[in-house]
Amino acid sequence: MHRPIARFCLLALCLLATPLSAFASAPEALLRDLGRIAPALNSQALRHALAAMQCAVNHGAEPARRLAVIDYSLPSSQRRLWIFDLQRKRLLLQDYVAHGRKSGENFAQVFSNQLGSHKTSLGLFRTAESYRGKHGYSLRMDGLEPGLNDRARERAIVIHGAAYVTPNWVAKHGRLGRSLGCPAVRPEVARMVVDQLKGGQFLFAWHNDPRWQQHSAYLQCEPQRVADIVARQQRLPRS
């Protein structure tokens, strides 16, 4: 065997032996820049959010202008929602966000993708269309992770404002009020959140639960599986 061919074959074998998740590592420069402007955000949560987003884009998803990250390992009494402008590398908001009433009290500990569970779902979402509903100006989302959050639209998991998401509620009850699984936000910021995130941005709901992380299609970044998910998701409304 000629030496150039031999070297090529060895390289190919090395690539095949490399874990797929290694190709979804977060872009280090962006990770560093966003970490600098959001020092309170768990570095692993941010790294996983960027890696999941990059995996989606690498396999056909349209790049987003903005990224929202929720760290559900934090208590609801803390500001655990971050919204980034990815183009300008700016932090647009750090604020409160509720979790599902069956997920836990102050801490979200149990997660579900099931209809009627009233629990929060984890993983990568793509935001879709804004609308006016019973909670006012709201934003629909599509879960991208099979078995983890892909029933979000069917479950009516949306971003909306809620009166139980306020510092006063925390002062009185020691936690925020809880939703039916929606990432509800303060009424004062609801319009801004919806307007900044509508139309095909990414939202990543994170927790330090290793069982969820091992089953996430985007953290594992399995090429064919992700490509199929992206193809299905691109047929959904974004306006």
C-alpha positions in Angstrom: 0.0 0.0 0.0 1.3 3.4 -0.9 2.1 5.7 2.0 -0.3 8.5 1.2 -3.1 5.9 0.9 -2.1 4.3 4.1 -2.1 7.6 6.0 -5.6 8.4 4.5 -6.9 5.0 5.7 -5.5 5.5 9.2 -7.1 9.0 9.4 -10.5 7.6 8.3 -10.3 4.9 10.9 -9.5 7.5 13.6 -12.5 9.6 12.5 -14.8 6.6 12.6 -13.5 5.7 16.1 -14.1 9.3 17.4 -17.3 9.7 19.5 -19.9 11.6 17.4 -20.5 14.1 20.2 -16.9 15.3 19.8 -17.9 17.0 16.5 -20.7 19.0 18.3 -18.3 20.8 20.7 -19.3 24.4 21.3 -17.4 27.0 19.3 -14.8 28.1 21.9 -14.7 31.8 20.9 -18.5 32.1 21.2 -18.5 30.1 24.4 -15.9 32.4 25.8 -17.6 35.6 24.7 -21.1 34.6 26.0 -19.6 33.3 29.2 -18.0 36.7 29.8 -21.2 38.6 29.5 -23.2 36.0 31.5 -20.9 34.9 34.3 -23.8 33.6 36.4 -24.8 31.1 33.8 -23.4 27.6 34.4 -20.6 27.0 32.0 -21.6 23.5 31.2 -25.2 24.6 30.5 -23.9 27.2 28.1 -21.5 24.8 26.5 -24.2 22.2 26.0 -26.6 24.8 24.6 -24.1 26.0 22.0 -23.1 22.4 21.1 -26.7 21.4 20.6 -27.4 24.5 18.5 -24.2 23.9 16.4 -25.2 20.3 15.9 -28.6 21.3 14.5 -27.0 23.9 12.2 -24.3 21.5 11.0 -27.0 19.1 9.9 -29.3 21.5 8.0 -31.1 23.8 10.4 -31.0 27.5 9.6 -28.7 29.5 11.9 -30.5 31.6 14.5 -29.9 35.2 15.5 -30.8 34.6 19.2 -30.4 31.8 21.8 -32.3 31.4 25.0 -30.9 29.2 27.7 -32.8 28.0 30.8 -30.9 26.4 33.7 -33.5 24.3 35.4 -31.0 23.1 37.9 -31.4 26.5 39.6 -34.3 27.2 41.9 -37.2 29.2 40.5 -36.5 31.9 43.0 -33.4 32.8 41.0 -33.1 34.4 37.5 -32.4 31.4 35.4 -33.3 32.5 31.9 -30.7 34.1 29.6 -31.4 35.5 26.2 -28.4 36.2 23.9 -28.1 38.1 20.7 -25.6 35.8 18.9 -24.7 38.3 16.1 -23.8 41.1 18.4 -22.7 38.8 21.3 -24.9 40.7 23.7 -26.9 39.6 26.7 -30.5 40.8 26.1 -32.1 39.5 29.3 -31.5 37.5 32.5 -34.8 36.9 34.3 -37.2 34.6 36.1 -38.9 31.6 34.4 -41.4 29.1 35.8 -41.4 25.4 35.5 -44.3 22.8 35.5 -46.2 22.3 38.7 -45.6 18.5 38.6 -41.8 19.0 38.1 -41.2 20.2 41.6 -41.6 23.0 44.1 -38.8 25.5 44.0 -36.5 23.1 42.2 -37.5 21.3 39.0 -36.6 17.7 39.5 -38.9 15.6 37.3 -39.3 16.1 33.6 -41.7 14.7 31.0 -42.8 14.8 27.3 -46.2 13.3 28.0 -49.6 14.9 27.4 -51.2 16.0 30.6 -48.1 15.6 32.7 -47.9 19.2 33.7 -44.1 18.8 33.8 -41.3 20.7 32.1 -39.5 19.2 29.1 -35.7 19.5 28.6 -33.6 19.9 25.5 -33.4 21.9 22.3 -36.5 23.8 21.0 -37.0 26.0 17.9 -39.3 28.9 18.5 -42.2 29.5 16.0 -45.1 31.8 15.7 -46.4 34.4 18.1 -50.1 34.6 18.8 -52.7 36.0 21.3 -54.3 33.4 23.6 -55.7 33.1 27.1 -52.3 34.2 28.5 -52.1 37.2 26.1 -49.2 37.6 23.7 -47.5 34.2 23.6 -45.0 32.2 21.6 -45.3 28.7 20.3 -42.3 26.4 20.2 -41.4 23.1 18.6 -39.4 20.5 20.6 -36.7 19.0 18.5 -35.8 16.0 20.7 -37.7 12.7 20.0 -39.1 11.3 23.2 -37.9 14.3 25.3 -39.7 17.4 24.1 -41.2 16.7 20.6 -44.7 16.9 21.9 -44.3 20.5 22.9 -46.7 21.9 20.3 -49.3 19.1 21.0 -49.0 19.9 24.7 -49.3 23.7 24.1 -45.9 24.3 25.7 -45.5 28.0 24.9 -43.7 31.1 26.3 -46.2 33.5 28.0 -46.4 36.0 30.8 -47.9 34.9 34.1 -48.8 36.9 37.3 -47.2 34.2 39.4 -43.8 34.9 37.9 -42.7 37.9 40.0 -40.2 38.7 42.8 -43.2 39.5 45.1 -44.5 35.9 44.6 -41.0 34.6 45.6 -41.0 36.8 48.7 -44.4 35.5 49.8 -44.1 31.8 48.9 -40.3 31.2 48.6 -40.6 30.2 45.0 -42.4 31.2 41.8 -45.8 29.9 40.9 -45.8 27.0 38.5 -47.2 26.4 35.1 -48.6 23.4 33.3 -45.2 22.9 31.7 -44.7 26.2 30.0 -41.6 28.4 30.5 -43.7 31.3 31.8 -42.1 34.7 32.4 -42.8 37.9 34.1 -45.7 39.9 32.5 -43.4 43.0 32.3 -40.9 41.2 30.0 -43.3 38.8 28.1 -43.6 41.0 25.0 -39.9 41.6 24.8 -39.2 37.9 25.2 -41.7 36.9 22.6 -40.5 39.5 20.1 -36.9 38.7 20.6 -37.4 34.9 20.2 -40.1 34.5 17.7 -39.5 33.2 14.2 -37.0 30.4 14.4 -34.6 31.1 17.3 -33.2 28.4 19.5 -34.2 27.8 23.2 -32.2 25.2 25.2 -33.7 24.0 28.5 -30.9 22.4 30.5 -30.5 20.4 33.7 -27.6 18.5 35.2 -29.4 15.2 35.0 -27.1 12.7 33.3 -29.9 10.5 32.2 -31.4 13.2 30.1 -28.0 14.3 28.7 -27.3 10.7 27.6 -30.5 10.5 25.6 -30.4 14.0 23.9 -30.1 13.6 20.2 -28.3 17.0 19.9 -25.8 16.5 22.7 -24.9 13.1 21.3 -25.1 14.7 17.8 -26.0 11.6 15.8 -25.8 12.7 12.2 -28.6 10.8 10.5 -31.0 11.1 13.4 -30.4 14.8 13.7 -30.7 15.3 9.9 -34.1 13.6 9.9 -35.3 15.7 12.8 -34.1 18.9 11.1 -35.9 18.0 7.9 -39.2 17.4 9.7 -38.9 20.5 11.8 -38.2 22.8 8.8 -41.7 21.9 7.5 -43.3 23.6 10.5 -44.6 27.2 10.6 -42.1 30.0 11.7 -44.0 33.3 11.1 
